[in-house]
Amino acid sequence: MSLELMSVLSAFTVGVMLTGVGRLQVACGGLFFSVFVLPVTLFGSTVIDRYRVGITGAEPQIATYTVVVLLVLLMALLLRGPSPDWATVMPFLVFMAVWSVLVWPHTGEVRAGVLHLGIACLAWVAGTYVAKQMQVHPRGPRILLTWLLVIVALQAAVAIAQTQGVEVFPTAASVILEDDSLEGRAGATLGHPSSIGKMMFLVLLIVLPWLATDQRGLRRVALWIVLLAIIPLGLSGGRANAVACVATVLLFVLLDPGRRRWSNRLQLFVLVLAGVFSTWNIWVRRFATGENGEFRARFFQTAVDFLSDAPPWQGTGANTYVTAVGPTDQMAAIGWVVHNVYLFAAVELGVLGAAIFFLPFVQAWVRGWAARRRQGVAGAYGRVLVASAPGLLLITWTGWGMMARPLVPWMLVTGFAYTLARGQNDDEEFGDLSVVPPVSAATASSTSVGGSVRS
């Protein structure tokens, strides 16, 4: 089945290369479906992975998003058009290449971790490519939002079906360490309830800026996506994810300087209240059964103690937290890792490696802060980068899951938003990113950001 899937994806991409038509549709559809709907392993899965805790498997794995990211970058290299941005993630790629050869153990789990982190960096590059393609495509925003609407609607439908007892994408198939806090929570197609909440948070980062467009059709689609995202977010019962989403929405509308800001604030405020009250019973049960923080404090201290005895530049190697820390702590030995992305990365990559790894995210936030007062697309994505920072800090400070499979969409979306925040569009209001009507493909491919088009 995996071979057939790869063959179809490859044939489809080759067709796009030969015709030169639909590359944005393929990039958006392929990337978003592979990270938001079906991030499944195609090759490299082992029996031990069912019981192993880590950012990826015990041996290098090829997942759906691995294939799609590589194919999208292949399109970027072979087809004429805007070039993706490699420079931002190149320092970490160089660091990881050197450390994996000279410093870290030469084991299967380290090779798997290096591949996982490398694909995540390439996803950042693919995100910049999608953003640049959307800037020159006459229907770029419509393609983007249409794909996201389909994906979020699908996830909402699956989440509702799961809460009604339908055995589809069961949580048990994707959870290694179960506890009472998972009972009654929906994971949609991703299986684990926490994962779908993180994906809805990332979807909001793409969609929220389009609530400020001057095109009514785009605004309505964006509003529907936000409305539908409340369903899987609420049914998943992720406390940090929910708070992060609400905080991001509220901060974004507060930062919005546009003439529709009060209308947007009222609409989103009503949506937030509706989402809270419609899932009230889920949140009551979630806070009653969820962990109260005592265990997380122990995990935190275990990681700090381990780092205090280790060289800050070395690291244990990507994907080796349990293997390295397990001998020093009984809870870590059975799979309970530190619930903090930054400490987790510092243990595996070393303090130096972690600093280099998170540098692109810091750079994106700085760019967002610089662009937050601008009008148009650049300002909108600058504000969403700023508004998402507190929520993202909450998710990453209270959990480690963003270093696993969610890392790929996290870097994809951040690279996308960062690229648009760097744009030159300073129109008072914005619609499609292209500056001319869709006269021809040749015209579209040579167009840069500069104004808005009214439909």
N, C-alpha and C positions, 0 to 999 in steps of 0.2 A: 504493500500500500504506500509506503514511504517513497519507494522508487517511482511509482506511478505519479505521486503528487509532485515530486521534484521534476519529473519529465514534463508534466503539464505546465508548471511554472516556468521552466526554461523555454519551452516552445512558445508560450505566450509572450515572454519577454523578447525573444528573438523576433517574433512577429512585429512587436512594437518597434524594435530597432530597424527592421527592414522598411516599415511603412512610414516611420517618423510621426505617427499619429497616436495620441492617447497616452503619452508617457506620464503626464500628471495623474491621469486616472489610474494607471497601473501603480505608480508610486504610492499614491494615497491609499488606494484600495488594498494593495498588497501589504504595505507597512502597517496600516491601522488594523486590518483583520489579523495579521500575524502576531501583533502585540496586545491588542485589546480583546480579541475573541478566541483565537486558537493558538496560543503560544505552546505548542506541543513538541516533544522530542521526536525527531525522525530517526536518528541514528545515535548509537553510543550509550543507550540506557543499559544499566546493569541491575542485577537482582539486589545488590546492596543499596542501591539508590532508594529503595522503598523504605529503608530504615536509617538512612543517612541524612544528617542535617548539614547544610552548607549552601553556598551561593549557587552551586551547580552540582552535577553528578561526580562520581568517583573517577570517571574517565571522560575525556573530551566528548562533548555532545553536539550534534547538529540539530537545531530546532527549526521550526517553520520560519521564524524571524531571521535566523542566520542566513537561510537561503535567499529570502526576500531582500534583506539589507545588501547582501553581496550583489544580487542582480540589479538593484537600483543603482549601486555605485558603478557597476559595469555599464549601465546605460549612460551614466554621467560621464564616463571616460570615453565611450565610443560615439556618442551622439553630440551634435553641435548644440550649443546653448550655454547657459550660465554654469560656472564651475562651482562645486561645493567647497566649503571651507574646511581645510585639513589642519590649519595652523593651530587652532585652539586646543585640540586634543593631542597634537603630536608630541609635546613634552612627556605626557604620561605614557604614550605608546613607546617612546624611546626608553624611558625609565624601566618599564615593564620588560622590554626585550633584554636589556642589560642585566637586570636583577634575576630574571628567570634563567639566564645562562650562568651567571657568576655567583649569585648569592643564594637563591632559594633552592630547596631540594628538587631533584629531577625525578618527580613522582607523577603518577597518573592524575592525582587530584590537583596538583599544582598546574599541570598542563591544561586540565579542564578549566580551572579558575582563570588562567591567563587567556584562554580562548573566550571565555564568557566576558571578561572585562574588555578584551579587544573588540568583540562584536558590539558591546555597548558603546565604545568610542566610535566605531564605524556608524552606529545608529545616529550619533550626534551629527556626523558628517552627512548622512542621508537626510536628516532633518533640515540641515542648511540647504541641501539641494532642493527638497520639496518647497521650502519657503521661496527660494529664488525662481523656481519654475512657476509658482503661483503668482509671483510678481509680474511675470511677462505673459501669463496666459489670460486671454480675455474673459474666461469664465472660471478663473482660479478659485475664488472664494466659494462659488456655488458648488464646484466639485468637492472641495474640502468639506463643507458643511453637510452636503448630501451624504457623503460616506459616513460621517460621524452620526448623522441622524439615524441611518440604517443600523449602525453598530449599537448605539445606545438603546434604540427601540428593541433590538434583538436581546440585549442583555436584560432589559426590563422585563420582557416577556418570559425569559428563562427563569429569572429570579422569582417572578410571581408564580410560575408553575412549580418551582421547588417548594415554596411556602405552602402550596396546596397539596403537597405530598407526591408530586410527580418525580419519579426516580430518573432524573436526567442530570448529567455532570455531577455525580455525588461528591459531597465534601470529603468523605472518608478516603476517596481515591487520591487526594492531593494533600492530605494531612498526615504527618508523621507522628507528632506528639499531640494527642487529643486531650481536651479537658471540657468541663461543663459549660464553659463560656461559648462553645461552638454550637450548642443546642439551639435549634430553631432559626439559625442564621443562614441566609442564602449566599452562595458563592457564584451564581450565574454560570457562565461557561468556564470560568477560571478555577472553579472548585473551592478554593479557600476564600472564606468571606472577607478577610482582610485585603486580598488581592483586588477584588472587584471595586472595593472602596477607593483604593489607591488609583485605579484606572479612571474612575469617574472624576477624581480630583485632577488628574492630568488632562482629561478631556475638557474640563472647565477652563484650563489655561489656554487652550486653543480657541474656545468658543466665546468666552466672555467679551473679548474686544469687538466682536461683531454685533453686540447689542447696541453699539454706538454708531453703526453705519447709517447713512442717509437712505439706504435702499430698504424699503419695507419688507420685501420678500426675504432678504438675508436676515433681517432682524427677527422675523417670525420664525424662521428655521432655527436660528440660534436660541431663541426663547423656548422653542419646543424641545431642543436638545437638553437645555438646563432643566426643564420640567421633567422630562423622562429620566434624566440622570438621578433625580431624587429617589426614584423607585428602587433601583439596585443599591444605591447608597444607603437608604433607610433600611431595607430588608437585610443588608449585610451586617448591620449592627456594629460597625467599627467606630469606636468612640473617637479616637484621634483623627480618623479620616473624616468623620462628620464635622467635627469642630474645625478642622482645617478647611473644608469646603465652605462652611458658613462664614468663617473669618475672611477667606479669600473673596467671596462674593461681596460681603459688606465693605471691605476695604477698597475693593475695586470701584464700587459705585460711589464711595466717598471721595475717591481720588479723581473721578471723572469730571472734567471741566466743560464737557459738551453741553449744548443747549437742551438736550434731552435727559440731563442727569437726574432731574427730579422725577420724571416719568420712569426712568430705569430703576431708580431707587425704590419707588413705590412697588413696581412690578416684582422686583427681586425680593423685597421685604415680604410681600404677600406669599411668594413661592417658598421662601424659607419657613414662614409660619405654617403654611400648608404641609410642607414636608415633615416638620416636627410633630404636628398634631396627628397626621395620618399614620405615623409610625411610633406613636407614643408608647404603646404596649411593648414594642420591641426594645425601646431604650430602657424602660423600667426593668425588664428582665435582664437586659445586658448589664446594667449597673449592679444588679443583685447577684449575678453569677460571675462577673468579670473579676480578674485578679486585681488586688488593691494596691499593688506596687511594692509589697514587701520582698517578693522574689526578685523583682527587677533591680531593687537596691543591692541585693546580694550579687546578681550577675554583674552589675556595674562595678562593684568593688573587686570582684574576681578579675575583671579585665584591667582595672587600674593597677592591681598588685602585680599582674603578669607584666604589664608594660614597664613598671618601675624596675624590674629586674632584667629587662631586655635592651639591647642597643637600639636607640631611636631610629637609626637609619636602616636596620636590617629587615624586620618583619619575618613572620613565620612562613610566608608564601601564600599566594592567593588560594582561597578555598580550603584552608587548613586549620580553621579556628578550633574545631572540636579535637582534631588530632594533636594540636600543640598545647591547648589549654586543658584538655581533658585529664591528663595525668596529674594536674595540680588542683583539680576541683571535681568532686563527685557529680555535681549537677551538670557541669560542662561535659563530662564524660558520657552522659546519657543523652546529650543533644540540646541542653538548655544554654544558649549562647547569650552574650550581652545584648540587651535590647536598646542598642544605641549605634546608629550607623557609623558615627565618627570614631568611637572606640573600637568597633568591630574592624573598620578599615585600618586603624592604626596598628592593631594586633597583627593583621595579615600582611599589610603592605609596609609596615613601619611608619613612624611619624612623618618621615620625609616623603615616603610614597603616598601616604594619605593626603598630605598637603598638596602635592602635585596633582593627585587625582581630583580633588575638589576645587582646584583652581578655575576650571572652566565655569563651574556654577557660580563662583564668586564674581568672575568676569561678567557673566550674564546679568547678575543682580546689579553690578555697578553700571552696566550699560542701561539697564532698565531705569535705575535711579536718575541717570543723566537725561533719559528721554521722557521721563514721566510727565513733564509739563508741555511737551510738544503736542500738536494736533495730528490728526490723521492716524495712519496705521502704525507708524513708529511709536507715537505717543501711547496708543492704546495697548500695544504689546509691552511697552516699557512699564506702564501702570500695572499690567497683570503680573509681570515679573516681580515688581515691588510688593503688590498685594498678596502674592502667593508665598512670600518669604516666611512670615510667621507660621502659617499653616504647614509649610514644608518642614520648617524647623521642628514643629511639634511631632510630625510623623517620623522624622528621622532621629529625633532625640529619644523617642519612646519605643522605638522598634528597630529591627535590623533588616526587615524584609525588603527594603528598597535596594539592598545590595544584591538580591537574588534576581529572579526573572523581571520584577518591576524596574530594575536598573535600565534595561534596554529602552522601554518606552519613556522613562524619565529623561534619559539623555536625548532621545529622539525629539521629544516635545520641547525640552529646554533649548536644544540647538535650533529648532524651528522658530521659537519665540525670540531668541537672541538675534537671529538673522533679521527678522522683521523689525525688531527694535532698533537695529542699526540702519534702517532704510532712510531714504531722503524725503518721504512723503509727509508734508506738513500742511496738508489741506485742512480747512476748518472741520469739515465732516468728510467721511470717506465711504466709498462703495467698493466696486471692483478695484483691484490694485493696478490694473492696466490703465494706460493714459489715452488709449485710442479704442474705438469700437473694434469688434472682431472682424477686421477686413480680410485678413489672410493669415495663414500660419507664419509666413515669412515676416510679415509686419509684426505679429505678436512676439516672435522670437527675438526681435531687435529692440523691443520696447523696454524702458526702465520705469521705475516708480516716479511719478511726478504729479498726478492729479487723480481725480475720481471720475467715474463714469456713471451716469444716471441711467437706469433702465426704464 
